């Protein structure tokens, strides 16, 4: 098993979609968020619009993930459920 990536379930209420994503544990949450948003613009044919005030939240706790922490330094693990809001 690859220890450099984890599988998360990402929910995007704005476009009413869920995705399973592999994310690298050595990247910052902010970098991951930007990459996800750029991909969402492409995948949604422009119906997803990038906004400055979006954050990644834990679906279990509602806590906001710090964009300056690496994924490894958060409580994210395989199977974590995350909301982009």
C-alpha positions as CSV (number, residue, x, y, z in Angstrom):
1,X,0.0,0.0,0.0
2,X,1.2,3.5,-0.8
3,X,2.0,5.5,2.3
4,X,2.3,8.8,0.4
5,X,-1.4,9.2,-0.4
6,X,-4.7,8.7,1.4
7,X,-8.2,8.1,0.0
8,X,-10.8,10.7,1.1
9,X,-14.4,11.2,0.3
10,X,-15.0,14.8,-0.8
11,X,-18.5,16.2,-0.7
12,X,-19.2,19.5,-2.6
13,X,-22.7,20.8,-1.6
14,X,-22.5,23.6,-4.1
15,X,-22.7,21.2,-7.1
16,X,-24.3,18.3,-5.1
17,X,-21.5,15.9,-5.9
18,X,-19.2,13.5,-4.0
19,X,-15.8,12.3,-5.2
20,X,-13.3,9.7,-3.9
21,X,-9.9,11.3,-4.1
22,X,-6.3,10.2,-3.4
23,X,-4.4,13.1,-1.8
24,X,-0.7,13.2,-1.1
25,X,0.1,13.4,2.6
26,X,3.2,15.7,2.1
27,X,1.3,18.6,0.5
28,X,-0.3,21.5,2.3
29,X,-4.1,21.5,2.7
30,X,-4.2,24.8,0.9
31,X,-2.4,23.4,-2.1
32,X,-4.8,20.4,-2.2
33,X,-7.8,22.7,-1.9
34,X,-6.6,24.8,-4.9
35,X,-6.0,21.7,-7.0
36,X,-9.4,20.3,-6.1
37,X,-11.1,23.5,-7.0
38,X,-9.3,23.8,-10.4
39,X,-10.3,20.2,-11.2
40,X,-13.9,21.0,-10.2
41,X,-14.1,23.9,-12.6
42,X,-13.1,21.5,-15.4
43,X,-15.3,18.6,-14.3
44,X,-18.4,20.6,-13.8
45,X,-18.1,22.4,-17.1
46,X,-17.8,25.7,-15.3
47,X,-20.8,25.3,-12.9
48,X,-18.3,25.3,-10.0
49,X,-16.9,28.8,-9.4
50,X,-13.7,29.2,-7.3
51,X,-14.3,31.5,-4.3
52,X,-11.7,32.9,-1.9
53,X,-13.7,32.0,1.2
54,X,-14.0,28.2,0.6
55,X,-12.6,25.8,3.2
56,X,-12.2,22.1,3.7
57,X,-14.1,20.9,6.7
58,X,-14.3,17.5,8.5
59,X,-17.7,16.0,8.0
60,X,-17.5,14.3,11.3
61,X,-16.5,17.2,13.5
62,X,-17.2,20.3,11.4
63,X,-13.6,21.5,12.1
64,X,-11.9,23.6,9.4
65,X,-8.6,22.2,8.1
66,X,-5.7,24.6,8.4
67,X,-4.5,25.5,4.9
68,X,-1.0,25.9,6.2
69,X,-0.7,22.4,7.6
70,X,0.4,19.4,5.5
71,X,-2.2,16.6,5.2
72,X,0.1,14.4,7.3
73,X,-0.2,16.9,10.2
74,X,-4.0,16.9,10.3
75,X,-6.4,14.1,11.4
76,X,-7.1,13.2,7.8
77,X,-6.6,9.5,7.1
78,X,-7.9,6.8,4.7
79,X,-11.7,7.0,4.6
80,X,-11.9,10.6,6.0
81,X,-15.0,12.4,4.8
82,X,-14.4,16.1,3.9
83,X,-16.7,18.9,2.8
84,X,-15.6,21.7,0.5
85,X,-17.8,24.7,1.4
